[in-house]
């Protein structure tokens, strides 16, 4: 059975609202993808890193 996605709380780099990003705890050691903010609809660069001690998420602006 595959584990459920984990929610990582982050701040939108555009509007500053607190948002939750769902990430799978299992996968490549690092990945990046584009996802839109559910509040302001601007595109984020989502960077996910998976280590032995857990998953870390960083949101960047798509225009950086």
mmCIF file of the N, C-alpha and C atoms, coordinates in Angstrom:
data_MODEL
# 
_entry.id   MODEL 
# 
loop_
_atom_site.group_PDB 
_atom_site.id 
_atom_site.type_symbol 
_atom_site.label_atom_id 
_atom_site.label_alt_id 
_atom_site.label_comp_id 
_atom_site.label_asym_id 
_atom_site.label_entity_id 
_atom_site.label_seq_id 
_atom_site.pdbx_PDB_ins_code 
_atom_site.Cartn_x 
_atom_site.Cartn_y 
_atom_site.Cartn_z 
_atom_site.occupancy 
_atom_site.B_iso_or_equiv 
_atom_site.pdbx_formal_charge 
_atom_site.auth_seq_id 
_atom_site.auth_comp_id 
_atom_site.auth_asym_id 
_atom_site.auth_atom_id 
_atom_site.pdbx_PDB_model_num 
ATOM 1   N N  . UNK A 1 1  ? 0.835  -1.177 0.000   1.00 0.00 ? 1  UNK A N  1 
ATOM 2   C CA . UNK A 1 1  ? 0.000  0.000  0.000   1.00 0.00 ? 1  UNK A CA 1 
ATOM 3   C C  . UNK A 1 1  ? 0.882  1.244  0.000   1.00 0.00 ? 1  UNK A C  1 
ATOM 4   N N  . UNK A 1 2  ? 0.589  2.195  -0.888  1.00 0.00 ? 2  UNK A N  1 
ATOM 5   C CA . UNK A 1 2  ? 1.366  3.413  -1.000  1.00 0.00 ? 2  UNK A CA 1 
ATOM 6   C C  . UNK A 1 2  ? 0.914  4.415  0.066   1.00 0.00 ? 2  UNK A C  1 
ATOM 7   N N  . UNK A 1 3  ? 1.874  5.112  0.714   1.00 0.00 ? 3  UNK A N  1 
ATOM 8   C CA . UNK A 1 3  ? 1.497  6.086  1.741   1.00 0.00 ? 3  UNK A CA 1 
ATOM 9   C C  . UNK A 1 3  ? 0.783  7.290  1.128   1.00 0.00 ? 3  UNK A C  1 
ATOM 10  N N  . UNK A 1 4  ? -0.003 7.966  1.968   1.00 0.00 ? 4  UNK A N  1 
ATOM 11  C CA . UNK A 1 4  ? -0.719 9.154  1.526   1.00 0.00 ? 4  UNK A CA 1 
ATOM 12  C C  . UNK A 1 4  ? 0.243  10.323 1.356   1.00 0.00 ? 4  UNK A C  1 
ATOM 13  N N  . UNK A 1 5  ? -0.162 11.291 0.566   1.00 0.00 ? 5  UNK A N  1 
ATOM 14  C CA . UNK A 1 5  ? 0.637  12.501 0.392   1.00 0.00 ? 5  UNK A CA 1 
ATOM 15  C C  . UNK A 1 5  ? 0.711  13.252 1.717   1.00 0.00 ? 5  UNK A C  1 
ATOM 16  N N  . UNK A 1 6  ? 1.832  13.926 1.917   1.00 0.00 ? 6  UNK A N  1 
ATOM 17  C CA . UNK A 1 6  ? 2.022  14.749 3.105   1.00 0.00 ? 6  UNK A CA 1 
ATOM 18  C C  . UNK A 1 6  ? 1.767  16.195 2.722   1.00 0.00 ? 6  UNK A C  1 
ATOM 19  N N  . UNK A 1 7  ? 1.200  16.959 3.630   1.00 0.00 ? 7  UNK A N  1 
ATOM 20  C CA . UNK A 1 7  ? 0.958  18.374 3.385   1.00 0.00 ? 7  UNK A CA 1 
ATOM 21  C C  . UNK A 1 7  ? 2.088  19.191 4.006   1.00 0.00 ? 7  UNK A C  1 
ATOM 22  N N  . UNK A 1 8  ? 2.719  20.014 3.188   1.00 0.00 ? 8  UNK A N  1 
ATOM 23  C CA . UNK A 1 8  ? 3.768  20.915 3.662   1.00 0.00 ? 8  UNK A CA 1 
ATOM 24  C C  . UNK A 1 8  ? 3.201  22.335 3.638   1.00 0.00 ? 8  UNK A C  1 
ATOM 25  N N  . UNK A 1 9  ? 3.242  23.021 4.773   1.00 0.00 ? 9  UNK A N  1 
ATOM 26  C CA . UNK A 1 9  ? 2.739  24.389 4.848   1.00 0.00 ? 9  UNK A CA 1 
ATOM 27  C C  . UNK A 1 9  ? 3.845  25.348 4.440   1.00 0.00 ? 9  UNK A C  1 
ATOM 28  N N  . UNK A 1 10 ? 3.541  26.215 3.478   1.00 0.00 ? 10 UNK A N  1 
ATOM 29  C CA . UNK A 1 10 ? 4.498  27.175 2.945   1.00 0.00 ? 10 UNK A CA 1 
ATOM 30  C C  . UNK A 1 10 ? 3.807  28.525 2.767   1.00 0.00 ? 10 UNK A C  1 
ATOM 31  N N  . UNK A 1 11 ? 4.582  29.566 2.487   1.00 0.00 ? 11 UNK A N  1 
ATOM 32  C CA . UNK A 1 11 ? 4.034  30.869 2.138   1.00 0.00 ? 11 UNK A CA 1 
ATOM 33  C C  . UNK A 1 11 ? 4.190  31.069 0.641   1.00 0.00 ? 11 UNK A C  1 
ATOM 34  N N  . UNK A 1 12 ? 3.135  31.546 -0.009  1.00 0.00 ? 12 UNK A N  1 
ATOM 35  C CA . UNK A 1 12 ? 3.198  31.832 -1.434  1.00 0.00 ? 12 UNK A CA 1 
ATOM 36  C C  . UNK A 1 12 ? 4.228  32.934 -1.653  1.00 0.00 ? 12 UNK A C  1 
ATOM 37  N N  . UNK A 1 13 ? 5.169  32.733 -2.586  1.00 0.00 ? 13 UNK A N  1 
ATOM 38  C CA . UNK A 1 13 ? 6.186  33.763 -2.833  1.00 0.00 ? 13 UNK A CA 1 
ATOM 39  C C  . UNK A 1 13 ? 5.631  35.004 -3.536  1.00 0.00 ? 13 UNK A C  1 
ATOM 40  N N  . UNK A 1 14 ? 4.388  34.972 -3.979  1.00 0.00 ? 14 UNK A N  1 
ATOM 41  C CA . UNK A 1 14 ? 3.762  36.131 -4.617  1.00 0.00 ? 14 UNK A CA 1 
ATOM 42  C C  . UNK A 1 14 ? 2.860  36.893 -3.655  1.00 0.00 ? 14 UNK A C  1 
ATOM 43  N N  . UNK A 1 15 ? 1.818  36.220 -3.125  1.00 0.00 ? 15 UNK A N  1 
ATOM 44  C CA . UNK A 1 15 ? 0.819  36.916 -2.309  1.00 0.00 ? 15 UNK A CA 1 
ATOM 45  C C  . UNK A 1 15 ? 1.082  36.807 -0.810  1.00 0.00 ? 15 UNK A C  1 
ATOM 46  N N  . UNK A 1 16 ? 1.986  35.900 -0.394  1.00 0.00 ? 16 UNK A N  1 
ATOM 47  C CA . UNK A 1 16 ? 2.326  35.771 1.019   1.00 0.00 ? 16 UNK A CA 1 
ATOM 48  C C  . UNK A 1 16 ? 1.345  34.972 1.849   1.00 0.00 ? 16 UNK A C  1 
ATOM 49  N N  . UNK A 1 17 ? 0.299  34.441 1.211   1.00 0.00 ? 17 UNK A N  1 
ATOM 50  C CA . UNK A 1 17 ? -0.678 33.628 1.944   1.00 0.00 ? 17 UNK A CA 1 
ATOM 51  C C  . UNK A 1 17 ? -0.075 32.279 2.324   1.00 0.00 ? 17 UNK A C  1 
ATOM 52  N N  . UNK A 1 18 ? -0.482 31.760 3.471   1.00 0.00 ? 18 UNK A N  1 
ATOM 53  C CA . UNK A 1 18 ? -0.064 30.431 3.897   1.00 0.00 ? 18 UNK A CA 1 
ATOM 54  C C  . UNK A 1 18 ? -0.867 29.403 3.102   1.00 0.00 ? 18 UNK A C  1 
ATOM 55  N N  . UNK A 1 19 ? -0.172 28.467 2.474   1.00 0.00 ? 19 UNK A N  1 
ATOM 56  C CA . UNK A 1 19 ? -0.805 27.454 1.634   1.00 0.00 ? 19 UNK A CA 1 
ATOM 57  C C  . UNK A 1 19 ? -0.244 26.084 1.985   1.00 0.00 ? 19 UNK A C  1 
ATOM 58  N N  . UNK A 1 20 ? -0.984 25.053 1.653   1.00 0.00 ? 20 UNK A N  1 
ATOM 59  C CA . UNK A 1 20 ? -0.511 23.686 1.836   1.00 0.00 ? 20 UNK A CA 1 
ATOM 60  C C  . UNK A 1 20 ? -0.187 23.089 0.481   1.00 0.00 ? 20 UNK A C  1 
ATOM 61  N N  . UNK A 1 21 ? 0.981  22.457 0.391   1.00 0.00 ? 21 UNK A N  1 
ATOM 62  C CA . UNK A 1 21 ? 1.415  21.784 -0.819  1.00 0.00 ? 21 UNK A CA 1 
ATOM 63  C C  . UNK A 1 21 ? 1.465  20.293 -0.505  1.00 0.00 ? 21 UNK A C  1 
ATOM 64  N N  . UNK A 1 22 ? 0.726  19.491 -1.248  1.00 0.00 ? 22 UNK A N  1 
ATOM 65  C CA . UNK A 1 22 ? 0.728  18.043 -1.044  1.00 0.00 ? 22 UNK A CA 1 
ATOM 66  C C  . UNK A 1 22 ? 1.887  17.425 -1.807  1.00 0.00 ? 22 UNK A C  1 
ATOM 67  N N  . UNK A 1 23 ? 2.713  16.650 -1.101  1.00 0.00 ? 23 UNK A N  1 
ATOM 68  C CA . UNK A 1 23 ? 3.848  15.968 -1.724  1.00 0.00 ? 23 UNK A CA 1 
ATOM 69  C C  . UNK A 1 23 ? 3.840  14.507 -1.310  1.00 0.00 ? 23 UNK A C  1 
ATOM 70  N N  . UNK A 1 24 ? 4.273  13.654 -2.218  1.00 0.00 ? 24 UNK A N  1 
ATOM 71  C CA . UNK A 1 24 ? 4.399  12.240 -1.914  1.00 0.00 ? 24 UNK A CA 1 
ATOM 72  C C  . UNK A 1 24 ? 5.697  12.005 -1.151  1.00 0.00 ? 24 UNK A C  1 
ATOM 73  N N  . UNK A 1 25 ? 5.649  11.265 -0.047  1.00 0.00 ? 25 UNK A N  1 
ATOM 74  C CA . UNK A 1 25 ? 6.860  11.011 0.729   1.00 0.00 ? 25 UNK A CA 1 
ATOM 75  C C  . UNK A 1 25 ? 7.826  10.073 0.018   1.00 0.00 ? 25 UNK A C  1 
ATOM 76  N N  . UNK A 1 26 ? 7.342  9.364  -0.996  1.00 0.00 ? 26 UNK A N  1 
ATOM 77  C CA . UNK A 1 26 ? 8.185  8.423  -1.734  1.00 0.00 ? 26 UNK A CA 1 
ATOM 78  C C  . UNK A 1 26 ? 8.319  8.914  -3.171  1.00 0.00 ? 26 UNK A C  1 
ATOM 79  N N  . UNK A 1 27 ? 9.531  8.875  -3.685  1.00 0.00 ? 27 UNK A N  1 
ATOM 80  C CA . UNK A 1 27 ? 9.764  9.299  -5.059  1.00 0.00 ? 27 UNK A CA 1 
ATOM 81  C C  . UNK A 1 27 ? 11.244 9.588  -5.250  1.00 0.00 ? 27 UNK A C  1 
ATOM 82  N N  . UNK A 1 28 ? 11.546 10.325 -6.304  1.00 0.00 ? 28 UNK A N  1 
ATOM 83  C CA . UNK A 1 28 ? 12.934 10.694 -6.587  1.00 0.00 ? 28 UNK A CA 1 
ATOM 84  C C  . UNK A 1 28 ? 13.500 11.510 -5.421  1.00 0.00 ? 28 UNK A C  1 
ATOM 85  N N  . UNK A 1 29 ? 14.827 11.489 -5.263  1.00 0.00 ? 29 UNK A N  1 
ATOM 86  C CA . UNK A 1 29 ? 15.440 12.217 -4.154  1.00 0.00 ? 29 UNK A CA 1 
ATOM 87  C C  . UNK A 1 29 ? 15.200 13.717 -4.267  1.00 0.00 ? 29 UNK A C  1 
ATOM 88  N N  . UNK A 1 30 ? 15.046 14.214 -5.483  1.00 0.00 ? 30 UNK A N  1 
ATOM 89  C CA . UNK A 1 30 ? 14.660 15.611 -5.667  1.00 0.00 ? 30 UNK A CA 1 
ATOM 90  C C  . UNK A 1 30 ? 13.867 15.747 -6.960  1.00 0.00 ? 30 UNK A C  1 
ATOM 91  N N  . UNK A 1 31 ? 12.951 16.695 -6.960  1.00 0.00 ? 31 UNK A N  1 
ATOM 92  C CA . UNK A 1 31 ? 12.162 16.962 -8.153  1.00 0.00 ? 31 UNK A CA 1 
ATOM 93  C C  . UNK A 1 31 ? 11.684 18.399 -8.117  1.00 0.00 ? 31 UNK A C  1 
ATOM 94  N N  . UNK A 1 32 ? 11.347 18.919 -9.286  1.00 0.00 ? 32 UNK A N  1 
ATOM 95  C CA . UNK A 1 32 ? 10.804 20.262 -9.421  1.00 0.00 ? 32 UNK A CA 1 
ATOM 96  C C  . UNK A 1 32 ? 9.635  20.208 -10.385 1.00 0.00 ? 32 UNK A C  1 
ATOM 97  N N  . UNK A 1 33 ? 8.635  21.020 -10.105 1.00 0.00 ? 33 UNK A N  1 
ATOM 98  C CA . UNK A 1 33 ? 7.483  21.108 -10.996 1.00 0.00 ? 33 UNK A CA 1 
ATOM 99  C C  . UNK A 1 33 ? 6.791  22.442 -10.769 1.00 0.00 ? 33 UNK A C  1 
ATOM 100 N N  . UNK A 1 34 ? 5.886  22.795 -11.669 1.00 0.00 ? 34 UNK A N  1 
ATOM 101 C CA . UNK A 1 34 ? 5.125  24.040 -11.587 1.00 0.00 ? 34 UNK A CA 1 
ATOM 102 C C  . UNK A 1 34 ? 3.739  23.734 -11.041 1.00 0.00 ? 34 UNK A C  1 
ATOM 103 N N  . UNK A 1 35 ? 3.293  24.567 -10.092 1.00 0.00 ? 35 UNK A N  1 
ATOM 104 C CA . UNK A 1 35 ? 1.955  24.447 -9.528  1.00 0.00 ? 35 UNK A CA 1 
ATOM 105 C C  . UNK A 1 35 ? 1.430  25.857 -9.280  1.00 0.00 ? 35 UNK A C  1 
ATOM 106 N N  . UNK A 1 36 ? 0.147  26.079 -9.511  1.00 0.00 ? 36 UNK A N  1 
ATOM 107 C CA . UNK A 1 36 ? -0.442 27.395 -9.303  1.00 0.00 ? 36 UNK A CA 1 
ATOM 108 C C  . UNK A 1 36 ? -0.908 27.574 -7.858  1.00 0.00 ? 36 UNK A C  1 
ATOM 109 N N  . UNK A 1 37 ? -0.755 28.795 -7.346  1.00 0.00 ? 37 UNK A N  1 
ATOM 110 C CA . UNK A 1 37 ? -1.234 29.138 -6.011  1.00 0.00 ? 37 UNK A CA 1 
ATOM 111 C C  . UNK A 1 37 ? -2.761 29.065 -5.997  1.00 0.00 ? 37 UNK A C  1 
ATOM 112 N N  . UNK A 1 38 ? -3.361 28.390 -5.016  1.00 0.00 ? 38 UNK A N  1 
ATOM 113 C CA . UNK A 1 38 ? -4.820 28.316 -4.949  1.00 0.00 ? 38 UNK A CA 1 
ATOM 114 C C  . UNK A 1 38 ? -5.462 29.644 -4.530  1.00 0.00 ? 38 UNK A C  1 
ATOM 115 N N  . UNK A 1 39 ? -4.659 30.602 -4.065  1.00 0.00 ? 39 UNK A N  1 
ATOM 116 C CA . UNK A 1 39 ? -5.184 31.897 -3.630  1.00 0.00 ? 39 UNK A CA 1 
ATOM 117 C C  . UNK A 1 39 ? -5.079 32.935 -4.752  1.00 0.00 ? 39 UNK A C  1 
ATOM 118 N N  . UNK A 1 40 ? -3.863 33.157 -5.274  1.00 0.00 ? 40 UNK A N  1 
ATOM 119 C CA . UNK A 1 40 ? -3.656 34.220 -6.265  1.00 0.00 ? 40 UNK A CA 1 
ATOM 120 C C  . UNK A 1 40 ? -3.472 33.690 -7.693  1.00 0.00 ? 40 UNK A C  1 
ATOM 121 N N  . UNK A 1 41 ? -3.401 32.378 -7.851  1.00 0.00 ? 41 UNK A N  1 
ATOM 122 C CA . UNK A 1 41 ? -3.300 31.711 -9.163  1.00 0.00 ? 41 UNK A CA 1 
ATOM 123 C C  . UNK A 1 41 ? -1.988 31.964 -9.895  1.00 0.00 ? 41 UNK A C  1 
ATOM 124 N N  . UNK A 1 42 ? -0.962 32.483 -9.228  1.00 0.00 ? 42 UNK A N  1 
ATOM 125 C CA . UNK A 1 42 ? 0.345  32.696 -9.868  1.00 0.00 ? 42 UNK A CA 1 
ATOM 126 C C  . UNK A 1 42 ? 1.119  31.379 -9.815  1.00 0.00 ? 42 UNK A C  1 
ATOM 127 N N  . UNK A 1 43 ? 2.016  31.123 -10.791 1.00 0.00 ? 43 UNK A N  1 
ATOM 128 C CA . UNK A 1 43 ? 2.739  29.849 -10.849 1.00 0.00 ? 43 UNK A CA 1 
ATOM 129 C C  . UNK A 1 43 ? 3.963  29.810 -9.926  1.00 0.00 ? 43 UNK A C  1 
ATOM 130 N N  . UNK A 1 44 ? 4.070  28.750 -9.157  1.00 0.00 ? 44 UNK A N  1 
ATOM 131 C CA . UNK A 1 44 ? 5.242  28.514 -8.309  1.00 0.00 ? 44 UNK A CA 1 
ATOM 132 C C  . UNK A 1 44 ? 6.167  27.517 -8.990  1.00 0.00 ? 44 UNK A C  1 
ATOM 133 N N  . UNK A 1 45 ? 7.450  27.600 -8.687  1.00 0.00 ? 45 UNK A N  1 
ATOM 134 C CA . UNK A 1 45 ? 8.385  26.512 -8.922  1.00 0.00 ? 45 UNK A CA 1 
ATOM 135 C C  . UNK A 1 45 ? 8.453  25.754 -7.606  1.00 0.00 ? 45 UNK A C  1 
ATOM 136 N N  . UNK A 1 46 ? 7.950  24.535 -7.603  1.00 0.00 ? 46 UNK A N  1 
ATOM 137 C CA . UNK A 1 46 ? 7.956  23.712 -6.394  1.00 0.00 ? 46 UNK A CA 1 
ATOM 138 C C  . UNK A 1 46 ? 9.185  22.810 -6.451  1.00 0.00 ? 46 UNK A C  1 
ATOM 139 N N  . UNK A 1 47 ? 10.032 22.895 -5.444  1.00 0.00 ? 47 UNK A N  1 
ATOM 140 C CA . UNK A 1 47 ? 11.230 22.056 -5.343  1.00 0.00 ? 47 UNK A CA 1 
ATOM 141 C C  . UNK A 1 47 ? 11.044 21.131 -4.146  1.00 0.00 ? 47 UNK A C  1 
ATOM 142 N N  . UNK A 1 48 ? 11.094 19.831 -4.397  1.00 0.00 ? 48 UNK A N  1 
ATOM 143 C CA . UNK A 1 48 ? 10.904 18.825 -3.359  1.00 0.00 ? 48 UNK A CA 1 
ATOM 144 C C  . UNK A 1 48 ? 12.196 18.033 -3.196  1.00 0.00 ? 48 UNK A C  1 
ATOM 145 N N  . UNK A 1 49 ? 12.651 17.885 -1.960  1.00 0.00 ? 49 UNK A N  1 
ATOM 146 C CA . UNK A 1 49 ? 13.818 17.059 -1.639  1.00 0.00 ? 49 UNK A CA 1 
ATOM 147 C C  . UNK A 1 49 ? 13.400 16.008 -0.635  1.00 0.00 ? 49 UNK A C  1 
ATOM 148 N N  . UNK A 1 50 ? 13.790 14.776 -0.901  1.00 0.00 ? 50 UNK A N  1 
ATOM 149 C CA . UNK A 1 50 ? 13.475 13.673 0.012   1.00 0.00 ? 50 UNK A CA 1 
ATOM 150 C C  . UNK A 1 50 ? 14.775 13.133 0.590   1.00 0.00 ? 50 UNK A C  1 
ATOM 151 N N  . UNK A 1 51 ? 14.842 13.152 1.905   1.00 0.00 ? 51 UNK A N  1 
ATOM 152 C CA . UNK A 1 51 ? 16.004 12.648 2.637   1.00 0.00 ? 51 UNK A CA 1 
ATOM 153 C C  . UNK A 1 51 ? 15.527 11.572 3.599   1.00 0.00 ? 51 UNK A C  1 
ATOM 154 N N  . UNK A 1 52 ? 16.442 10.937 4.288   1.00 0.00 ? 52 UNK A N  1 
ATOM 155 C CA . UNK A 1 52 ? 16.076 9.919  5.280   1.00 0.00 ? 52 UNK A CA 1 
ATOM 156 C C  . UNK A 1 52 ? 15.223 10.511 6.396   1.00 0.00 ? 52 UNK A C  1 
ATOM 157 N N  . UNK A 1 53 ? 15.473 11.782 6.730   1.00 0.00 ? 53 UNK A N  1 
ATOM 158 C CA . UNK A 1 53 ? 14.751 12.404 7.842   1.00 0.00 ? 53 UNK A CA 1 
ATOM 159 C C  . UNK A 1 53 ? 13.455 13.090 7.412   1.00 0.00 ? 53 UNK A C  1 
ATOM 160 N N  . UNK A 1 54 ? 13.050 12.959 6.148   1.00 0.00 ? 54 UNK A N  1 
ATOM 161 C CA . UNK A 1 54 ? 11.767 13.508 5.726   1.00 0.00 ? 54 UNK A CA 1 
ATOM 162 C C  . UNK A 1 54 ? 11.823 14.233 4.398   1.00 0.00 ? 54 UNK A C  1 
ATOM 163 N N  . UNK A 1 55 ? 10.754 14.946 4.132   1.00 0.00 ? 55 UNK A N  1 
ATOM 164 C CA . UNK A 1 55 ? 10.580 15.653 2.870   1.00 0.00 ? 55 UNK A CA 1 
ATOM 165 C C  . UNK A 1 55 ? 10.645 17.147 3.135   1.00 0.00 ? 55 UNK A C  1 
ATOM 166 N N  . UNK A 1 56 ? 11.393 17.881 2.301   1.00 0.00 ? 56 UNK A N  1 
ATOM 167 C CA . UNK A 1 56 ? 11.392 19.341 2.418   1.00 0.00 ? 56 UNK A CA 1 
ATOM 168 C C  . UNK A 1 56 ? 10.873 19.934 1.112   1.00 0.00 ? 56 UNK A C  1 
ATOM 169 N N  . UNK A 1 57 ? 10.153 21.049 1.244   1.00 0.00 ? 57 UNK A N  1 
ATOM 170 C CA . UNK A 1 57 ? 9.534  21.714 0.106   1.00 0.00 ? 57 UNK A CA 1 
ATOM 171 C C  . UNK A 1 57 ? 9.935  23.175 0.103   1.00 0.00 ? 57 UNK A C  1 
ATOM 172 N N  . UNK A 1 58 ? 10.275 23.685 -1.061  1.00 0.00 ? 58 UNK A N  1 
ATOM 173 C CA . UNK A 1 58 ? 10.589 25.102 -1.221  1.00 0.00 ? 58 UNK A CA 1 
ATOM 174 C C  . UNK A 1 58 ? 9.810  25.634 -2.413  1.00 0.00 ? 58 UNK A C  1 
ATOM 175 N N  . UNK A 1 59 ? 9.161  26.786 -2.226  1.00 0.00 ? 59 UNK A N  1 
ATOM 176 C CA . UNK A 1 59 ? 8.418  27.424 -3.306  1.00 0.00 ? 59 UNK A CA 1 
ATOM 177 C C  . UNK A 1 59 ? 9.215  28.611 -3.825  1.00 0.00 ? 59 UNK A C  1 
ATOM 178 N N  . UNK A 1 60 ? 9.354  28.684 -5.137  1.00 0.00 ? 60 UNK A N  1 
ATOM 179 C CA . UNK A 1 60 ? 10.021 29.808 -5.768  1.00 0.00 ? 60 UNK A CA 1 
ATOM 180 C C  . UNK A 1 60 ? 9.087  30.467 -6.767  1.00 0.00 ? 60 UNK A C  1 
ATOM 181 N N  . UNK A 1 61 ? 9.399  31.680 -7.123  1.00 0.00 ? 61 UNK A N  1 
ATOM 182 C CA . UNK A 1 61 ? 8.623  32.397 -8.123  1.00 0.00 ? 61 UNK A CA 1 
ATOM 183 C C  . UNK A 1 61 ? 8.974  31.889 -9.513  1.00 0.00 ? 61 UNK A C  1 
ATOM 184 N N  . UNK A 1 62 ? 7.984  31.814 -10.371 1.00 0.00 ? 62 UNK A N  1 
ATOM 185 C CA . UNK A 1 62 ? 8.219  31.352 -11.735 1.00 0.00 ? 62 UNK A CA 1 
ATOM 186 C C  . UNK A 1 62 ? 8.959  32.411 -12.551 1.00 0.00 ? 62 UNK A C  1 
ATOM 187 N N  . UNK A 1 63 ? 8.940  33.670 -12.110 1.00 0.00 ? 63 UNK A N  1 
ATOM 188 C CA . UNK A 1 63 ? 9.607  34.738 -12.871 1.00 0.00 ? 63 UNK A CA 1 
ATOM 189 C C  . UNK A 1 63 ? 11.008 35.049 -12.360 1.00 0.00 ? 63 UNK A C  1 
ATOM 190 N N  . UNK A 1 64 ? 11.539 34.235 -11.453 1.00 0.00 ? 64 UNK A N  1 
ATOM 191 C CA . UNK A 1 64 ? 12.909 34.422 -10.952 1.00 0.00 ? 64 UNK A CA 1 
ATOM 192 C C  . UNK A 1 64 ? 13.919 33.839 -11.908 1.00 0.00 ? 64 UNK A C  1 
# 
